[in-house]
Amino acid sequence: MKYVVSVVDAKGAEGIEGAVLDALRLIQWAPIHGENYLIKPNMITAKTSEQGVTTDPRIIKALARHLRESGAKPIVGDSPGNAVPGRAVEVFEKTGMLDAIRECGAEYVQFEELPPKMVDLEGGLLKSVGIARQIYGAKLINAPKLKTHAQATMTGAIKNLAFGCIPGAGKAHLHSVGNTPEKFGRIIVDVYSAVRQFVNLNVMDAVVCMDGNGPTMGRVRTVGKILASRDALALDMVSFNMVGIRPESVPHIREAIGRGIGPSSLDDVEVLGELPKNVKFRLPYTILSAMACLAGSFALSISAIPHASPSKCTRCGTCATACPVSAITIKDYAVVDKSKCIRCYVCHEVCEFDAMLVQRRSIR
């Protein structure tokens, strides 16, 4: 089977909607009249698309308008990191996503408003997981952001589905069980396998991206592309390779390939459009530290441990609430108990004040 991924230039504010439509035309995707479509962006914190964190609201508007013009119903929802009832609305408002939803006439839903639907998993690490009920009864349009990730190496289409479809605190348990990159990759694919049946389309925001210590505190990179595919694994493989990251080096991609739930290699994927040249993403310090450990290097510590900057920490407690193993206490600033820390870096991910740092540390 040949998988298809389109790659289209996105130039300026007026170019976003045209680029989205061009990407859809290249893969020959069109909405079905009368169907409900749930668009799921990548929403973590109140950091914006221009900061390389949130899916660009203009992409969501373009998709929703296209759906409405085709006689389909657009719905938009997601569960941001550390979401509790009411928190998602705040993130959607501060990032401009809620305004975009209202402007295009889409319906907004909060995944935390309904109790999750418990679904059995097949991977062995977890028996079941709670999935947002809103994704049932709708065709799912996955709209991820291209970024690095401190624990997963890269985050894209598969991870956006796996974790974003789990409401609120349910994500914490997955992090505590997936306490190594390989286990984390297995869990991501377990959950993705459970929701894959609902996915109808994947449209990736690779306009303003992030490398380094992503997914929220890395370096902003402008790539200027929009990608689309019916298959999330194919989209991830092409987009990661596009920025110099070998797809098989990412644990959840390697796991998905091994399970045969998509293309087995890039040779199975047809790319329609022009890939950017000479774009190479930096890896997170956490991944570099792990690689140095495996290589026997003494230049870096065995693993990078998160720690709070006393001058930046606002004592808001978000990191402590999000920590799956209760390794953080709030004193004059957030303090990480190194003996408890499992290096999942959720604290680093959810901090909106760039206070929870992950840095290389010399053992000398």
KAJO-V940705 format. One record per residue. N is the residue number from 1. RES is the residue in one letter. SS is DSSP state (H for helix, E for strand, - for the rest). PHI is phi as a letter, one per 40 degrees, with the letter a starting at -180 (999 if undefined). Layout:
N|RES|SS|PHI  N|RES|SS|PHI
//
This chain:
1|M|-|999  2|K|-|c  3|Y|E|c  4|V|E|b  5|V|E|b  6|S|E|c  7|V|E|b  8|V|E|b  9|D|E|c  10|A|-|b  11|K|-|b  12|G|H|g  13|A|H|c  14|E|H|c  15|G|H|c  16|I|H|c  17|E|H|c  18|G|H|c  19|A|H|c  20|V|H|c  21|L|H|c  22|D|H|c  23|A|H|c  24|L|H|c  25|R|H|c  26|L|H|c  27|I|-|c  28|Q|-|f  29|W|-|b  30|A|-|a  31|P|-|c  32|I|-|c  33|H|-|d  34|G|-|g  35|E|-|c  36|N|E|c  37|Y|E|b  38|L|E|c  39|I|E|c  40|K|E|b  41|P|E|c  42|N|-|c  43|M|-|b  44|I|-|b  45|T|-|b  46|A|-|c  47|K|-|c  48|T|-|c  49|S|-|c  50|E|-|c  51|Q|-|c  52|G|-|g  53|V|-|b  54|T|-|c  55|T|-|d  56|D|-|c  57|P|H|d  58|R|H|c  59|I|H|c  60|I|H|c  61|K|H|c  62|A|H|c  63|L|H|c  64|A|H|c  65|R|H|c  66|H|H|c  67|L|H|c  68|R|H|c  69|E|H|c  70|S|-|c  71|G|-|g  72|A|-|b  73|K|E|b  74|P|E|c  75|I|E|b  76|V|E|b  77|G|E|a  78|D|E|a  79|S|-|b  80|P|-|c  81|G|-|d  82|N|-|g  83|A|-|c  84|V|-|b  85|P|-|d  86|G|-|g  87|R|H|c  88|A|H|c  89|V|H|d  90|E|H|c  91|V|H|c  92|F|H|c  93|E|H|c  94|K|H|c  95|T|-|c  96|G|-|g  97|M|H|c  98|L|H|c  99|D|H|c  100|A|H|c  101|I|H|c  102|R|H|c  103|E|H|c  104|C|-|c  105|G|-|g  106|A|-|c  107|E|E|c  108|Y|E|b  109|V|E|b  110|Q|E|b  111|F|H|c  112|E|H|c  113|E|H|c  114|L|-|b  115|P|-|c  116|P|-|c  117|K|E|c  118|M|E|c  119|V|E|b  120|D|E|c  121|L|-|b  122|E|-|b  123|G|-|c  124|G|-|h  125|L|-|c  126|L|-|b  127|K|-|c  128|S|E|a  129|V|E|a  130|G|E|c  131|I|E|b  132|A|-|d  133|R|H|c  134|Q|H|c  135|I|H|c  136|Y|-|c  137|G|-|g  138|A|-|b  139|K|E|c  140|L|E|c  141|I|E|b  142|N|E|c  143|A|E|b  144|P|-|c  145|K|E|b  146|L|E|c  147|K|E|a  148|T|E|c  149|H|E|a  150|A|-|c  151|Q|-|b  152|A|-|c  153|T|E|g  154|M|E|b  155|T|E|b  156|G|-|a  157|A|H|c  158|I|H|c  159|K|H|c  160|N|H|c  161|L|H|c  162|A|H|c  163|F|H|c  164|G|H|c  165|C|-|c  166|I|-|b  167|P|-|c  168|G|-|f  169|A|-|c  170|G|H|c  171|K|H|c  172|A|H|c  173|H|H|c  174|L|H|c  175|H|H|c  176|S|H|c  177|V|H|c  178|G|-|c  179|N|-|c  180|T|-|b  181|P|H|d  182|E|H|c  183|K|H|c  184|F|H|c  185|G|H|c  186|R|H|c  187|I|H|c  188|I|H|d  189|V|H|c  190|D|H|d  191|V|H|c  192|Y|H|d  193|S|H|c  194|A|H|c  195|V|H|b  196|R|H|d  197|Q|H|c  198|F|H|c  199|V|E|c  200|N|E|b  201|L|E|a  202|N|E|b  203|V|E|b  204|M|E|c  205|D|E|c  206|A|E|b  207|V|E|c  208|V|E|b  209|C|E|b  210|M|E|a  211|D|E|b  212|G|-|g  213|N|-|c  214|G|-|c  215|P|-|c  216|T|-|b  217|M|-|b  218|G|-|c  219|R|E|c  220|V|E|c  221|R|E|b  222|T|E|c  223|V|E|b  224|G|E|g  225|K|E|b  226|I|E|b  227|L|E|b  228|A|E|a  229|S|E|a  230|R|-|c  231|D|-|b  232|A|H|c  233|L|H|c  234|A|H|d  235|L|H|c  236|D|H|c  237|M|H|c  238|V|H|c  239|S|H|c  240|F|H|c  241|N|H|c  242|M|H|d  243|V|-|b  244|G|-|g  245|I|-|b  246|R|-|c  247|P|H|d  248|E|H|c  249|S|H|c  250|V|-|c  251|P|H|d  252|H|H|c  253|I|H|c  254|R|H|d  255|E|H|c  256|A|H|c  257|I|H|c  258|G|H|c  259|R|H|c  260|G|-|g  261|I|-|b  262|G|-|i  263|P|-|c  264|S|-|c  265|S|-|a  266|L|H|c  267|D|H|c  268|D|H|c  269|V|E|b  270|E|E|c  271|V|E|b  272|L|E|b  273|G|E|h  274|E|-|b  275|L|-|c  276|P|-|c  277|K|-|b  278|N|-|f  279|V|-|b  280|K|-|b  281|F|-|c  282|R|-|c  283|L|-|c  284|P|-|c  285|Y|H|d  286|T|H|c  287|I|H|c  288|L|H|c  289|S|H|c  290|A|H|c  291|M|H|c  292|A|H|c  293|C|H|c  294|L|H|c  295|A|-|c  296|G|-|g  297|S|-|c  298|F|-|b  299|A|-|c  300|L|-|b  301|S|-|c  302|I|-|d  303|S|-|a  304|A|-|c  305|I|-|b  306|P|-|c  307|H|E|a  308|A|E|c  309|S|-|c  310|P|-|d  311|S|-|c  312|K|-|b  313|C|-|c  314|T|-|c  315|R|-|g  316|C|-|c  317|G|-|g  318|T|H|c  319|C|H|c  320|A|H|c  321|T|H|c  322|A|H|c  323|C|-|c  324|P|-|c  325|V|-|b  326|S|-|f  327|A|-|c  328|I|E|b  329|T|E|b  330|I|E|b  331|K|-|b  332|D|-|c  333|Y|-|a  334|A|E|c  335|V|E|b  336|V|E|c  337|D|-|c  338|K|-|c  339|S|-|c  340|K|-|c  341|C|-|d  342|I|-|b  343|R|-|f  344|C|-|c  345|Y|-|g  346|V|H|c  347|C|H|d  348|H|H|c  349|E|H|c  350|V|H|c  351|C|-|c  352|E|-|c  353|F|-|b  354|D|-|f  355|A|-|c  356|M|E|c  357|L|E|c  358|V|-|b  359|Q|-|b  360|R|-|c  361|R|-|b  362|S|-|c  363|I|-|c  364|R|-|c
//
